[in-house]
């Protein structure tokens, strides 16, 4: 047997699984990281917003690092204390426990980069128990006691395989390996929409520390559908109603080196928003833009080929209309462009759970476990990336030896 465990993928979920598995001393863990030179999948043919990255580090290479504080939808059995302990591992100078359960988010100065962390773990371990393989899984098979992965550069056997290739690539792998009904044909996502403007509203609470900044958020009105609302200063060209979402729709949601990119794009309002999202500055504006992030079930049709995602615009519009109706603020000037919405880059629920169960995938004791968002049907309204890392960590930590 080559390994005790193989993790397919090297993004945030893969990092969580590896961290949990490596708590077992002497357990040989192989990480199929993907190709050294990766490639993006995009939401549409314009290629402005990426939805997946097939390569070492996954989309975690470009993640802004946002970690929610509310834990509205828990993706694991991890207690608040366990969540806070793992948060403290990465950000020892920020006190998550004080903010736990309150709507909002933590934006770190230094986002977690999965490959950097995996490489650090391998250096500390000396390569005895953790092995990073720059290789891509092509197919897999499993029996009652082990699994085998056929990769581009070789074959690997293990007692257990942990799938963490992402909401697009995990269904691809299972479809190639077993049958076409492994993929649902639809995929859910977060959607980001503009709600309107508030005049003379108290500025959001901002707490800046040595590891990052905590930004205040707001839940939906009591009894309404779930949504997470945020305020951003409406400065310069963003003082005009709807201009903010129009500019965002033109630019998409750029990833990596954000401030430098925006500085070249001549929108002072967008640049001011970016500084607030990243640093909690500027504050004290007299006018605020109100945005909502919400989960939209089956937001996209999912198919094979280059143009993989097709937006289900009517379903997205119904969800964003409900979020606007549920907004909790008094005196809001509503948007006149409700048709505009942006993808949240949080694809999930792309696997058919019944088809998985028929094959025994992700069942207790199965040699094949899924720890990424492809098998999650409900992630709630918050950024799920760190919660996904925590869930994968719990699965790996308590896996049978």
C-alpha positions as CSV (number, residue, x, y, z in Angstrom):
1,X,0.0,0.0,0.0
2,X,1.5,3.4,-1.1
3,X,-0.3,5.5,1.5
4,X,-2.7,5.2,4.4
5,X,-4.7,8.1,2.9
6,X,-4.7,10.0,-0.4
7,X,-6.2,13.5,-0.6
8,X,-7.2,14.6,-4.2
9,X,-6.9,18.3,-4.4
10,X,-4.8,21.0,-2.7
11,X,-7.2,23.8,-1.9
12,X,-8.6,24.8,1.5
13,X,-10.7,21.6,2.0
14,X,-7.7,19.5,1.1
15,X,-5.6,21.5,3.6
16,X,-8.1,20.9,6.3
17,X,-8.3,17.2,5.7
18,X,-4.4,16.9,5.6
19,X,-4.1,18.8,8.9
20,X,-6.6,16.5,10.5
21,X,-5.1,13.3,9.1
22,X,-1.5,14.3,10.1
23,X,-2.5,14.5,13.7
24,X,-2.2,10.7,13.6
25,X,1.5,10.1,14.1
26,X,3.0,7.7,11.5
27,X,0.0,8.0,9.1
28,X,1.3,8.2,5.5
29,X,-0.7,10.8,3.6
30,X,-0.3,11.6,-0.1
31,X,-1.6,14.8,-1.5
32,X,-2.4,14.8,-5.3
33,X,-1.9,18.5,-5.7
34,X,-2.8,18.8,-9.4
35,X,-0.6,20.1,-12.2
36,X,2.1,22.6,-11.6
37,X,0.7,24.9,-14.3
38,X,-3.0,25.1,-13.7
39,X,-5.9,26.5,-15.6
40,X,-9.1,28.3,-14.7
41,X,-12.8,27.6,-15.3
42,X,-15.0,30.7,-15.6
43,X,-18.6,31.5,-15.0
44,X,-19.1,32.5,-18.7
45,X,-17.4,33.0,-22.0
46,X,-16.3,36.5,-21.1
47,X,-13.8,34.9,-18.6
48,X,-14.0,37.8,-16.1
49,X,-14.9,35.8,-13.0
50,X,-13.2,32.4,-12.3
51,X,-15.3,29.6,-10.7
52,X,-12.6,26.9,-10.3
53,X,-8.9,26.4,-10.7
54,X,-7.4,23.1,-11.7
55,X,-3.9,23.2,-10.3
56,X,-1.8,23.3,-7.2
57,X,-3.5,25.3,-4.4
58,X,-6.9,25.5,-6.2
59,X,-8.9,28.7,-5.9
60,X,-7.3,29.1,-2.4
61,X,-4.4,30.7,-4.3
62,X,-6.7,33.6,-5.0
63,X,-9.0,33.6,-1.9
64,X,-9.4,37.0,-0.2
65,X,-9.3,35.2,3.1
66,X,-12.8,36.2,4.5
67,X,-13.8,34.2,7.6
68,X,-17.4,34.6,8.9
69,X,-18.1,35.2,12.6
70,X,-21.7,34.2,12.8
71,X,-21.6,30.5,12.0
72,X,-25.1,30.6,10.7
73,X,-24.8,27.3,8.9
74,X,-22.3,24.9,10.5
75,X,-20.8,22.4,8.1
76,X,-19.4,20.1,10.7
77,X,-20.0,19.0,14.3
78,X,-17.2,21.3,15.4
79,X,-18.0,23.4,18.4
80,X,-17.4,27.1,18.6
81,X,-14.4,26.3,20.7
82,X,-12.9,23.9,18.1
83,X,-13.6,26.5,15.3
84,X,-11.9,29.2,17.4
85,X,-8.9,27.0,18.1
86,X,-8.3,26.3,14.4
87,X,-8.8,30.0,13.7
88,X,-6.2,30.7,16.4
89,X,-3.7,28.3,14.7
90,X,-3.6,30.7,11.7
91,X,-4.3,34.0,13.4
92,X,-3.0,33.8,17.0
93,X,-3.3,37.6,17.5
94,X,-7.0,37.9,16.7
95,X,-9.7,36.9,19.1
96,X,-12.5,35.1,17.2
97,X,-14.2,34.0,20.4
98,X,-15.3,37.6,21.2
99,X,-17.1,37.9,17.8
100,X,-18.4,34.3,17.6
101,X,-22.2,34.2,16.8
102,X,-22.3,37.9,15.7
103,X,-23.0,38.6,12.0
104,X,-19.9,39.9,10.3
105,X,-16.5,38.8,8.9
106,X,-12.8,38.7,9.6
107,X,-10.5,39.8,6.8
108,X,-6.9,38.8,7.5
109,X,-3.9,40.8,6.4
110,X,-2.4,37.5,5.2
111,X,-5.0,35.0,3.7
112,X,-4.4,31.3,4.2
113,X,-2.7,29.9,1.1
114,X,-3.2,26.1,1.0
115,X,0.0,25.1,-0.9
116,X,2.1,27.3,1.3
117,X,0.7,25.6,4.4
118,X,1.0,22.1,2.9
119,X,4.6,22.8,2.0
120,X,5.3,24.1,5.5
121,X,3.7,20.9,7.0
122,X,5.9,18.8,4.7
123,X,9.1,20.6,5.8
124,X,8.3,20.3,9.4
125,X,7.5,16.6,8.9
126,X,10.6,16.0,6.8
127,X,8.6,14.2,4.2
128,X,8.2,11.1,6.3
129,X,4.4,11.1,6.6
130,X,3.2,13.9,4.3
131,X,4.0,13.6,0.6
132,X,3.1,16.3,-1.9
133,X,2.6,14.9,-5.4
134,X,2.4,17.3,-8.4
135,X,0.0,15.0,-10.3
136,X,-3.6,14.9,-11.4
137,X,-6.2,12.2,-10.7
138,X,-7.7,10.7,-13.8
139,X,-10.0,8.0,-12.3
140,X,-10.4,6.0,-9.2
141,X,-11.7,2.6,-8.1
142,X,-12.3,1.1,-4.7
143,X,-13.1,-2.1,-3.0
144,X,-14.1,-2.9,0.6
145,X,-10.8,-2.1,2.1
146,X,-8.8,0.1,-0.2
147,X,-8.9,2.5,-3.1
148,X,-6.7,3.0,-6.2
149,X,-6.2,6.3,-8.0
150,X,-5.0,6.4,-11.6
151,X,-3.2,9.7,-12.1
152,X,-1.5,11.3,-15.1
153,X,1.9,10.2,-13.9
154,X,1.3,7.0,-12.0
155,X,-1.0,4.8,-9.9
156,X,-1.5,5.2,-6.1
157,X,-3.2,2.9,-3.6
158,X,-4.4,3.8,-0.2
159,X,-6.8,2.6,2.5
160,X,-8.9,5.7,2.0
161,X,-9.2,8.5,-0.6
162,X,-10.5,12.0,0.3
163,X,-12.0,13.9,-2.5
164,X,-11.3,17.7,-2.3
165,X,-11.0,18.7,-5.9
166,X,-13.9,21.2,-5.8
167,X,-17.5,21.5,-6.9
168,X,-16.6,21.1,-10.6
169,X,-13.7,18.7,-10.7
170,X,-14.9,16.2,-8.1
171,X,-18.0,15.4,-10.2
172,X,-15.8,15.2,-13.3
173,X,-13.6,12.6,-11.6
174,X,-16.5,10.5,-10.2
175,X,-18.3,10.7,-13.6
176,X,-15.1,9.4,-15.4
177,X,-14.7,6.7,-12.8
178,X,-18.2,5.4,-12.4
179,X,-21.2,6.9,-14.2
180,X,-22.7,10.0,-15.6
181,X,-25.4,10.2,-13.0
182,X,-22.9,11.2,-10.3
183,X,-23.3,14.9,-11.3
184,X,-26.6,16.6,-10.6
185,X,-26.6,18.8,-13.8
186,X,-27.1,21.8,-11.5
187,X,-24.9,23.6,-9.0
188,X,-25.7,26.1,-6.2
189,X,-23.8,29.2,-5.4
190,X,-23.7,32.4,-3.3
191,X,-25.0,35.5,-5.1
192,X,-24.0,39.0,-4.3
193,X,-26.6,41.7,-5.0
194,X,-27.0,45.5,-4.4
195,X,-29.9,46.4,-2.2
196,X,-29.7,50.2,-2.2
197,X,-28.4,53.2,-0.3
198,X,-28.6,54.5,3.3
199,X,-28.1,58.2,4.2
200,X,-26.7,59.2,7.6
201,X,-26.7,55.7,9.0
202,X,-24.1,55.0,11.7
203,X,-20.9,53.7,10.3
204,X,-20.3,49.9,10.6
205,X,-18.3,48.8,13.6
206,X,-14.7,48.0,12.6
207,X,-12.1,46.4,14.9
208,X,-8.6,46.4,13.5
209,X,-5.9,44.2,15.0
210,X,-2.5,42.8,14.3
211,X,-3.7,39.9,12.2
212,X,-6.6,41.5,10.4
213,X,-9.9,43.4,10.7
214,X,-13.3,42.5,11.9
215,X,-16.2,44.1,9.9
216,X,-19.8,44.3,11.1
217,X,-22.6,42.5,9.2
218,X,-26.3,42.4,9.6
219,X,-28.8,39.4,9.3
220,X,-32.0,39.5,7.4
221,X,-35.2,40.8,9.1
222,X,-36.6,38.4,11.7
223,X,-38.6,35.6,10.2
224,X,-37.3,36.4,6.6
225,X,-35.2,34.3,4.3
226,X,-31.5,34.0,5.1
227,X,-29.1,36.7,3.9
228,X,-26.0,38.5,5.1
229,X,-26.0,42.2,4.7
230,X,-23.0,44.6,4.7
231,X,-22.5,48.4,4.4
232,X,-19.7,50.0,2.4
233,X,-19.0,53.7,2.1
234,X,-20.6,55.2,-1.0
235,X,-17.8,57.7,-2.0
236,X,-16.9,59.5,-5.3
237,X,-18.8,58.0,-8.3
238,X,-20.5,55.5,-6.0
239,X,-22.6,58.3,-4.5
240,X,-25.0,57.8,-7.4
241,X,-27.6,55.1,-6.8
242,X,-26.8,51.8,-8.6
243,X,-23.5,53.0,-10.0
244,X,-21.7,50.8,-7.6
245,X,-23.3,47.6,-8.8
246,X,-23.0,48.7,-12.4
247,X,-19.3,49.2,-12.1
248,X,-18.9,45.9,-10.4
249,X,-20.9,44.2,-13.1
250,X,-18.5,45.7,-15.7
251,X,-15.4,44.7,-13.8
252,X,-16.6,41.4,-12.3
253,X,-14.9,40.4,-9.1
254,X,-11.2,40.4,-9.7
255,X,-9.0,38.1,-7.7
256,X,-5.4,38.5,-6.6
257,X,-3.5,41.9,-6.3
258,X,-7.0,43.5,-6.0
259,X,-6.0,47.1,-5.1
260,X,-3.3,47.3,-7.8
261,X,-5.8,46.1,-10.4
262,X,-8.5,48.5,-9.3
263,X,-6.1,51.4,-9.3
264,X,-5.7,51.0,-13.0
265,X,-9.5,50.8,-13.6
266,X,-10.3,54.5,-12.9
267,X,-13.2,54.0,-10.5
268,X,-12.5,55.9,-7.3
269,X,-15.7,54.5,-5.8
270,X,-14.7,50.9,-6.5
271,X,-11.3,51.6,-5.1
272,X,-12.7,53.1,-1.9
273,X,-14.9,50.0,-1.5
274,X,-11.9,47.8,-2.0
275,X,-10.0,49.6,0.6
276,X,-12.9,49.2,3.0
277,X,-13.3,45.5,2.3
278,X,-9.6,44.9,2.8
279,X,-8.6,47.3,5.5
280,X,-11.9,48.6,7.1
281,X,-11.1,52.1,5.8
282,X,-12.4,54.7,5.1
283,X,-15.2,55.1,7.7
284,X,-17.5,57.9,8.6
285,X,-19.2,58.3,5.2
286,X,-22.6,60.0,5.2
287,X,-23.8,57.6,2.5
288,X,-23.5,53.8,2.5
289,X,-24.2,51.2,-0.2
290,X,-26.1,48.1,1.1
291,X,-25.1,44.7,-0.3
292,X,-26.5,41.2,0.4
293,X,-24.9,37.8,0.0
294,X,-27.3,34.9,-0.1
295,X,-27.3,31.3,-1.1
296,X,-29.2,30.4,-4.3
297,X,-30.0,26.8,-4.7
298,X,-29.4,25.5,-8.3
299,X,-28.2,28.9,-9.5
300,X,-26.6,27.3,-12.6
301,X,-27.1,24.5,-15.0
302,X,-23.9,22.5,-15.1
303,X,-22.8,20.7,-18.3
304,X,-19.6,19.3,-19.8
305,X,-17.4,21.3,-22.2
306,X,-15.9,24.7,-22.2
307,X,-19.0,26.8,-21.3
308,X,-19.9,24.7,-18.3
309,X,-22.2,27.0,-16.4
310,X,-25.5,28.6,-17.6
311,X,-27.1,31.0,-15.1
312,X,-30.7,30.2,-14.1
313,X,-31.6,33.9,-14.2
314,X,-35.2,33.6,-13.1
315,X,-34.2,31.6,-10.0
316,X,-31.4,34.0,-9.2
317,X,-33.8,37.0,-9.6
318,X,-36.4,35.4,-7.2
319,X,-33.7,34.9,-4.6
320,X,-32.3,38.4,-4.8
321,X,-35.8,40.0,-4.8
322,X,-36.4,38.0,-1.6
323,X,-33.2,39.3,-0.1
324,X,-34.1,42.9,-1.0
325,X,-37.5,42.4,0.6
326,X,-35.9,41.0,3.8
327,X,-33.4,43.8,4.2
328,X,-33.3,45.0,7.9
329,X,-32.6,48.8,7.5
330,X,-35.0,51.7,7.9
331,X,-35.0,54.5,5.4
332,X,-33.2,52.6,2.6
333,X,-33.4,54.0,-1.0
334,X,-33.9,50.8,-3.0
335,X,-31.9,49.9,-6.1
336,X,-33.5,50.5,-9.5
337,X,-31.4,47.8,-11.1
338,X,-32.6,44.6,-9.4
339,X,-31.7,42.5,-12.4
340,X,-28.0,42.9,-11.7
341,X,-26.3,40.3,-9.5
342,X,-22.8,38.9,-9.2
343,X,-21.6,35.3,-8.6
344,X,-20.1,34.7,-5.2
345,X,-17.5,32.1,-6.3
346,X,-18.8,29.6,-3.8
347,X,-20.1,26.8,-6.0
348,X,-21.5,23.8,-4.1
349,X,-24.0,20.9,-4.3
350,X,-22.9,19.5,-7.7
351,X,-23.0,15.8,-6.8
352,X,-26.0,13.6,-6.7
353,X,-26.1,12.4,-3.1
354,X,-28.4,9.4,-3.9
355,X,-26.1,8.2,-6.6
356,X,-23.2,8.5,-4.2
357,X,-25.0,6.5,-1.6
358,X,-25.8,3.7,-4.1
359,X,-22.1,3.3,-4.7
360,X,-21.2,3.6,-1.1
361,X,-19.2,6.8,-1.5
362,X,-19.0,9.1,1.5
363,X,-20.7,6.5,3.7
364,X,-19.3,5.7,7.1
365,X,-16.3,3.4,6.7
366,X,-16.2,3.9,2.9
367,X,-12.7,4.0,1.3
368,X,-13.9,7.1,-0.6
369,X,-14.9,10.2,1.3
370,X,-15.9,13.7,-0.1
371,X,-14.8,16.7,1.9
372,X,-15.3,19.5,-0.5
373,X,-18.4,21.6,-1.3
374,X,-19.6,19.4,-4.1
375,X,-21.5,17.3,-1.6
376,X,-22.9,20.2,0.5
377,X,-26.6,21.0,-0.2
378,X,-26.8,23.9,2.2
379,X,-24.0,26.3,3.1
380,X,-26.1,29.2,4.4
381,X,-25.5,32.8,3.5
382,X,-21.9,33.2,4.8
383,X,-18.6,32.7,3.1
384,X,-18.1,28.9,3.6
385,X,-14.4,28.5,2.8
386,X,-13.0,28.5,6.3
387,X,-16.0,26.5,7.7
388,X,-15.3,24.0,4.9
389,X,-11.6,23.8,6.1
390,X,-12.9,23.2,9.7
391,X,-15.3,20.5,8.5
392,X,-12.6,18.7,6.5
393,X,-10.2,18.9,9.5
394,X,-12.8,17.3,11.8
395,X,-13.3,14.5,9.3
396,X,-9.6,13.8,9.0
397,X,-8.9,14.2,12.7
398,X,-11.5,11.6,13.7
399,X,-11.0,9.2,10.7
400,X,-10.4,5.5,11.7
401,X,-6.8,4.4,11.7
